[in-house]
Amino acid sequence: MTQSPQQADNNRQQHRSTAQTTMGLLTYALAGVATAVGGVALAPVALGVAGFTSVGIAAGSVAASMMSATAIASGGGVAAGSTVAVLTSAGMAGLSTAATAAVAGASGAVGAGVAAILI
């Protein structure tokens, strides 16, 4: 059974639409993976720039300001598990497996979201 020219044209348009959808999804996935890898690679650099170094908090840094504000707010100390404590630990010992997964997930989601908006 042969197709009419109209049916053949409809089939071509449907195939083209499916291919475009697939390429769009692949683009979002690749953007997500690329930003996840970049986020994990740059997290230690960002911690160091903020002042969370391998030897502790750098004097005069953003980290030092955060620690000072936290200590004042909590009556003189920095509570275990607080943001400053967690970032200090990550700066000194590196990111844990859970933190690496969290950074990868968050940065990957942001990358895919930005790709969805821009593409």
Residue pairs with C-beta under 8 A, 6 or more apart in sequence:
3 11
24 119
27 115
27 119
28 112
28 115
28 116
28 119
29 112
31 111
31 112
31 114
31 115
32 108
32 109
32 111
32 112
32 115
33 108
33 111
34 111
35 107
35 108
35 110
35 111
35 112
35 114
36 104
36 105
36 107
36 108
36 111
37 104
38 107
38 111
39 103
39 104
39 106
39 107
39 108
40 95
40 100
40 103
40 104
40 107
43 90
43 95
43 99
43 100
43 103
44 91
44 94
44 95
47 53
47 87
47 90
47 91
48 91
50 61
50 62
50 63
50 87
51 57
51 58
51 60
51 61
51 62
51 63
51 64
52 58
52 63
52 87
52 88
52 90
52 91
52 92
53 91
53 92
54 91
54 92
55 92
56 88
56 91
56 92
57 63
57 64
57 67
57 88
57 91
58 64
63 84
63 87
63 88
63 91
66 83
66 84
66 87
67 78
67 84
67 88
70 78
70 79
70 82
70 83
70 84
71 77
71 78
74 82
78 84
78 85
79 85
90 96
90 99
95 103
